Amino acid sequence: MADPADLSNLRDLALPPEVSLWPPAPGWWIVAAAGVAAMAILSVATLARYRANAYRREALRQLDIVEPVGISTVLKRAALAAWPREQVAALTGAAWLAFLDRTGRTTAFTGGAGRHIETLAFGGAIDRSAADAARAAAQTWLRRHRVPPLRGVREGEVPASSPAEGS
């Protein structure tokens, strides 16, 4: 009779089959779907931002080729593209420069190099370095200005197309 304690009677452990990598567990499908949804949302938001900033890119291109006389005109066109016409179109002089400073979060137009854009707009004589500084201030404003969420409607203002006007 064979001895049950004999080491020659030992056998290898029976291993379970390997876990397959495909198909993944349901949790991985959820993670993948969330990732695809996040990428789609990010792509749509990026495209919307790119399209919304088209006026900035065009204004920067125009600013590079326009004579110093046209700097204020380029800024006005960009402002009209971003804010409601009622808030921007009538601005001139100190009010226009204050608007540029307020929306660009700067003081370059009321107290800096940008204050010369009004002089340039009306054909006033100004030296080349001051004109270049005014152009640089305009480029900075075009890159940095921020439009409030409701296309320029400040807090407390009623949008021009509000239902309250018609009643």
Phi, psi and omega in degrees: 000142184276147181279120181293341181271001182292134182291341179288347178274355181288142178237159177295156176291144177276113180271145176288161178294153180296147178283129182283146179276346180229134359282148180290165178293157182304328179298323179291327176296321179293316178298318179296317179296319178296321178296317178295318179296318179296319178295321179294315179296317179297320179295316179295318180295320179295318178296318179296319178294319179299315180292321181293334181264013180299323180296326178295313181299317180294318180295321177295322176296316180295322181296329179289332185252346184283150174291160179304334179298331186265005183300313181297324179296318179296317179296321180295318178298317179295319179294322178293332177286334185259328183245159176299144182305323182298332183272340189243321192302322185275355184288132175215165174058226184296326179294321178294315179295321178295321176299315179298318178294316182295315183281336179265359181053055183212175172235018184292338184263330178267334182227001183241208185294334183287349181294345181277355184294328177290320177298317179295322183298330182257020173077018179291152180280133181208147183287161186300319182294323178291322177295319178294322178293322177295320178296319179295320177296321179294318178298319178297317179298317181298325180281327191254345185296149180237134180263131176301157187306324183265046177053047173097359180280117180283160181300131179095344179275152177263126178302153183298332182258033182284151179293341182292334181292325185281347185264000000 
